[in-house]
Amino acid sequence: MIKLDLLARYLAFFNTALQHRPSPEQPFTRIYIDAFAGTGECDINMGDGLRSTIAGSAKIALDTAPAFDRLHLIDFNPKHVAELRGLVASPGDIDRVSIYHQDANEALNEIIQKTQWRSTRGVLFLDPYGMTVRWDTLQKVAATKALDVWYLFPLSAVYRQAAIDFNKVDEGKAAALDSVLGTTEWRTAFYSDSQQESFLDDGKSSARRTAGPAEITSFVHARLCEIFKGWVSAPILLPERGGPPMFALFFAVSNPAEPAVKLSKKAADHLFDMLKNQRIGKTSSGVALPSQGDFF
Ligand SMILES: C[S@@+](CC[C@H](N)C(=O)[O-])C[C@H]1O[C@@H](n2cnc3c(N)ncnc32)[C@H](O)[C@@H]1O
């Protein structure tokens, strides 16, 4: 599965690359935050009606070697939280893992406030089903200047809320779009009027959505670039085949320092090349374990 394969490889890279930084005597505390952690297992479709279970993001992060110093696993669903608790039964894990049965935005806010970012570097995985991640949460994440973020942006949820006919975008839908995009500018960026008058005789808008997946993805990319001062990757549209994309996977670096950007970008570019050459995500049967030779 592409998102988990990329994540697994990046986490191994991250912990290896930062193991002795900024100095071997006093390395950074390395943390992983999973804001939509799930259960630790992921059920995938293998085609022909066959299903298989692979390690989900939380399990991948727990098993990453070299290991993270701290992990924060967040999920809103009580059953998922119970399964996550079952995953971290060993004494070593109990000490390094915190589990939050909370809304992702609230828990992220709490974690960001209590972490000493000067001595910490981390990876945040945002894998929501829908438009849950508020823009103000992303702003706080970006302001840490210490988190690398993999964000599976919910394109299909945006199409659903941003109806083709602007009149069908009710207040609730508009507020959800404002929240996930952090701006009201989507109204003019996604919609245009073919009529000379923007309002029809009955007072309704004549605007229709002209932005498709490509334009919406570019808009989101530009928005992310405004707050992530390090680097934001070009998106990977998922699924790659078999219909319109449901998600746009972005990688964003919050640390603007040149050495940090160079390192993260080099690793991500290498992963994207592997993806292009089908050395990642070739099958949906599992997550390939990264080897150090992948990067170094
Ligand atoms: C796509 S799944 C995550 C899958 C997981 N990353 C994995 O690899 O197995 C999304 C998860 O987000 C949780 N969730 C939904 N809304 C949430 C919210 N507002 N805050 C935190 N978790 C939420 C769901 O319970 C679900 O477990």
The ligand as a Tripos MOL2 file, in Angstrom:
@<TRIPOS>MOLECULE
LIG
   27    29     1     0     0
SMALL
NO_CHARGES

@<TRIPOS>ATOM
      1 C1         -7.8880    5.9960    7.5610 C.3       1 LIG1
      2 S1         -8.0540    5.4990    9.2120 S.3       1 LIG1
      3 C2         -6.3890    5.4690    9.7590 C.3       1 LIG1
      4 C3         -5.6300    4.2720    9.3500 C.3       1 LIG1
      5 C4         -4.2600    4.1650    9.9660 C.3       1 LIG1
      6 N1         -3.4330    5.3360    9.6730 N.3       1 LIG1
      7 C5         -3.5720    2.9000    9.4970 C.2       1 LIG1
      8 O1         -2.5780    2.9730    8.7590 O.co2     1 LIG1
      9 O2         -4.0080    1.8350    9.8720 O.co2     1 LIG1
     10 C6         -8.6830    6.9200   10.0090 C.3       1 LIG1
     11 C7         -8.7880    6.7840   11.5240 C.3       1 LIG1
     12 O3         -9.1230    8.0760   12.0340 O.3       1 LIG1
     13 C8        -10.0050    7.9190   13.1330 C.3       1 LIG1
     14 N2        -10.7020    9.2160   13.3010 N.ar      1 LIG1
     15 C9        -11.7830    9.6780   12.6160 C.ar      1 LIG1
     16 N3        -12.0690   10.9450   12.9980 N.ar      1 LIG1
     17 C10       -11.1420   11.2850   13.9250 C.ar      1 LIG1
     18 C11       -10.8890   12.4620   14.6670 C.ar      1 LIG1
     19 N4        -11.6620   13.5530   14.5550 N.pl3     1 LIG1
     20 N5         -9.8340   12.4780   15.4990 N.ar      1 LIG1
     21 C12        -9.0390   11.3860   15.6350 C.ar      1 LIG1
     22 N6         -9.2370   10.2350   14.9630 N.ar      1 LIG1
     23 C13       -10.2740   10.1890   14.1180 C.ar      1 LIG1
     24 C14       -10.8570    6.7270   12.7760 C.3       1 LIG1
     25 O4        -11.3800    6.1270   13.9270 O.3       1 LIG1
     26 C15        -9.8480    5.8350   12.0320 C.3       1 LIG1
     27 O5         -9.2790    4.9160   12.9260 O.3       1 LIG1
@<TRIPOS>BOND
     1     1     2 1
     2     2     3 1
     3     2    10 1
     4     3     4 1
     5     4     5 1
     6     5     6 1
     7     5     7 1
     8     7     8 2
     9     7     9 1
    10    10    11 1
    11    11    12 1
    12    11    26 1
    13    12    13 1
    14    13    14 1
    15    13    24 1
    16    14    15 ar
    17    14    23 ar
    18    15    16 ar
    19    16    17 ar
    20    17    18 ar
    21    17    23 ar
    22    18    19 1
    23    18    20 ar
    24    20    21 ar
    25    21    22 ar
    26    22    23 ar
    27    24    25 1
    28    24    26 1
    29    26    27 1
@<TRIPOS>SUBSTRUCTURE
     1 LIG1         1 GROUP 0 **** ****
